[in-house]
Amino acid sequence: MTFACGYVFVFSALAAARIPSRKSLRSAWRTSQISNVSALWFKITGYVGFLVGGSMVLAYLIVPNLGLTGNVPYAVVLFVIVISYLLMVYASAKNPLVGKSFRDE
């Protein structure tokens, strides 16, 4: 469970770090309750969370004593990532605004 939640946190921290700099999200950032926090500080915190969390998730892949045994956990994680990607591609094909929001810088 920790491995699965860990990689979700890692990618969420990375995505959050990019919020203040994305053109499409700047208005949402300015109107949010945390807009008084410096955008630079927010980005630094997000990238540090990504790096620290990423090293912990990587430890699960490298150190067998952490309890990640067998191929099933890896298969589940790979399945979730592939299905999520396919859903994003499908949504982008059905609605051009979805694809635009992913490419908008």
C-alpha positions in Angstrom: 0.0 0.0 0.0 2.8 2.5 0.8 4.4 1.9 -2.6 1.2 2.6 -4.4 0.3 5.7 -2.4 3.9 6.8 -2.7 4.1 7.0 -6.5 0.7 8.8 -6.5 2.1 11.4 -4.1 5.3 11.8 -6.1 3.5 12.6 -9.3 0.9 14.8 -7.5 3.8 16.8 -5.9 5.4 17.2 -9.3 2.1 18.3 -10.9 1.4 20.8 -8.0 4.8 22.3 -8.4 3.9 23.3 -12.0 0.6 25.0 -11.1 1.9 28.6 -10.6 3.8 28.5 -13.9 1.2 27.1 -16.2 -0.6 29.8 -18.2 -3.9 27.9 -18.1 -3.8 27.7 -14.3 -2.5 31.2 -13.3 -6.0 32.6 -12.8 -6.9 29.7 -10.6 -3.7 30.2 -8.6 -4.3 33.9 -8.1 -7.8 33.3 -6.8 -6.9 30.4 -4.5 -6.6 30.6 -0.8 -2.9 29.9 -0.9 -2.1 32.6 -3.5 -0.4 34.6 -0.7 2.4 31.9 -0.7 5.2 32.8 -3.0 5.0 30.9 -6.2 8.7 30.1 -6.0 8.3 28.7 -2.5 5.4 26.6 -3.7 7.4 25.3 -6.7 10.5 24.5 -4.5 8.3 22.6 -2.0 6.7 20.6 -4.8 10.0 19.7 -6.4 11.5 18.7 -3.0 8.5 16.5 -2.3 8.9 14.9 -5.7 12.6 14.2 -5.0 12.2 12.9 -1.5 9.1 10.9 -2.2 10.7 9.6 -5.4 13.7 8.4 -3.5 11.4 6.6 -1.0 9.5 4.9 -3.9 12.7 4.0 -5.5 13.8 2.3 -2.3 10.8 0.1 -2.5 11.9 -1.0 -5.9 15.6 -1.6 -4.9 15.4 -2.9 -1.3 13.6 -6.2 -1.1 13.4 -6.0 2.8 10.7 -3.4 2.5 8.1 -5.9 1.7 7.5 -5.5 -2.0 7.7 -9.1 -3.1 6.6 -10.8 -6.3 5.4 -9.3 -9.5 1.8 -8.5 -8.6 2.5 -5.0 -7.1 4.5 -4.0 -10.1 1.8 -5.3 -12.5 -0.9 -3.4 -10.6 1.0 -0.2 -10.7 1.8 -0.6 -14.4 -1.8 -1.4 -15.1 -3.1 1.7 -13.3 -0.6 3.9 -15.2 -1.4 2.4 -18.6 -5.2 2.7 -18.0 -4.8 6.3 -16.8 -2.9 7.2 -19.9 -5.4 5.5 -22.2 -8.2 7.4 -20.5 -6.4 10.7 -21.0 -5.9 9.9 -24.7 -9.5 8.9 -25.0 -10.7 12.0 -23.3 -8.4 14.2 -25.5 -9.8 12.5 -28.6 -13.4 13.0 -27.6 -13.1 16.6 -26.4 -10.5 18.9 -27.9 -10.5 21.1 -24.8 -9.1 18.3 -22.7 -6.1 17.9 -25.1 -5.6 21.7 -25.2 -5.5 21.9 -21.4 -2.7 19.3 -21.3 -0.6 21.2 -24.0 -1.4 24.7 -22.8 1.8 26.4 -21.5 
